[in-house]
Amino acid sequence: MSQQVPATRMNLTLYKTKQVAAKKGFDLLKSKADALKVRFRDICKKIYETKVGLADQSSDAFFSLTAAEYAAGNFRNQVLESSTSAAIRVSSRTDNVAGVKLPVFKQYDTGAKSSENIGLNAGGRKVAVCKEKFSEYLQSLIKVASLQTSFLAMDEALKITNRRVNALENVTIPKIVNTINDINRELDELEREDFTRLKVVKRKKEEALKLEEKLKAAEKQAKLLEQSLEVKVSSISINDNAKPVAAVAASDSTTTAPKKDGKKKKNKNKKSEDSAPVSALAEFEEDEDVVFR
């Protein structure tokens, strides 16, 4: 994993925030670079046009100087002696373009009077034309200086901005995206592990419940078997207890039967004994009847 970032929800939220901020910064720097490019092209175009016109202006100015010197003679020393203060000065200000400060130069008149006695004898018109040409040439030079300085500052700012844009686009944002992908991957793995762990725990709980149910069912069956065995044992014990009673009863019956037979024999003997005198009486009575007849 890139940068060894712990795979947590908080880090995921943090890097998503960084990704949003990096994209916003990239968009802002991209728009800034586009604005700088537009202004850079505009400055390049103005520099080209100014420099093209500057060549013609410089040739016209020096040609007019030559014509003025031809008409009025050499008046350079007079100009240098008469000028005590500058009639034109340059002021600078800064122009802000998409956060880049560009220096801008502008000329202004100080109000100082220059020597107007040059060319009174001859060539005054040529000297005035020469002065006008050099004023225009000076204005173009100041403009070129301002544009050139802005061009250099714009070029440096554009390089820095493009470097930052490329760094965000090719280095920072891909790193953040890779980190987010790695965190999401590890979080998904953790979720899968948790899911499988929960499934295992659930399966074990279900197996434990099934085992408990089986144990309960087995206990119930064991209790039922014990009860049935107890019933059988009690019935067997009852039967076992009943057999000796029956045997005793049978033995009693067998013992009482001979007694009854003995009693019957005795009764028969008694009857026979009783019946013997009766028969003897009967014979005696019959003999007595015979005698009396």
Steps between C-alpha positions, in 0.01 A plus 500: 500500500629845407630718784417224753168659597289296747181376341238676711179684424646823638802481267267423210293812577820704542643391165168555325505856635857536374392371161219755479738780606763385250245494219379848593859624513570334167196666342595841643862469389387379159272802458783723628740346249245554223455865601877549516540340160240732351670805653842364402392467138353849512829640639700312235277640227535856635878464533524377142286784366685761710842373400406491134384861521799587719743425221322744266470761776869476584600539133266799460626661825868470411435608144322813631797560736735485206276740304482739799878496543539561131263799517591649842847369548627299795274596795568204732718706734233770525236241590723346769580843650143625500339189657522523879203274585319225312186602316367138494512252783384138532266370774440134580195317627405135536228325309347185655423222254368178663708564809816595307629854550624654177699827497361766266700812404336827404653833403386838620613861441670684781423842352865598467561735206766406254713744303307644209782716366641218292446549128400863510747592232431204277351153517244570773234299323731199462593520870130497601433200276805325650370574851157357417646186340721432801204554735302233317804276495545546878136414559539181297815410691322540834214286373738231382681506834171459685388216273836329518505512880144369513598228253784378721284503816216328313735237360634415846151487654374285212787254548430472872127461441548234232743318728243500780223389264712214369600400853138491611382319190779244470630454855277622783154400377611151379667436838184601685285288267729199545493546877119520497481188281736313733299606806175394331656167403620430852167610648321266258730218607430579864127504428527165323699361792240633743224353284667160486573520873136580569393215274732262686371625836142467378566149367664401828206641694260310276705183545503560876123549497452187292730309734306630799175398333645157426621471858160605628332250269744231611433589864127478437543165330723384784238610752228324300717189480567520872130538571414211269777291657371589846149398393632174355713436805203570728278275290766230498542535876124477541493191282791355691321570826177351359663170397600397855151591619350289227741219583405524865135505407553201277689318775225593742244365261694179460534461875135577559389255235629186683350631818166525327544150365579376850202675633290346227636154581436560866152616418450189287632286777272675742210459260588136460529464870172685548335304226614163648288525816213632293517194282536279806192661649316449180591131494406468869165665438443274201587195717277627775212541256553151383498374852185682599314377192 
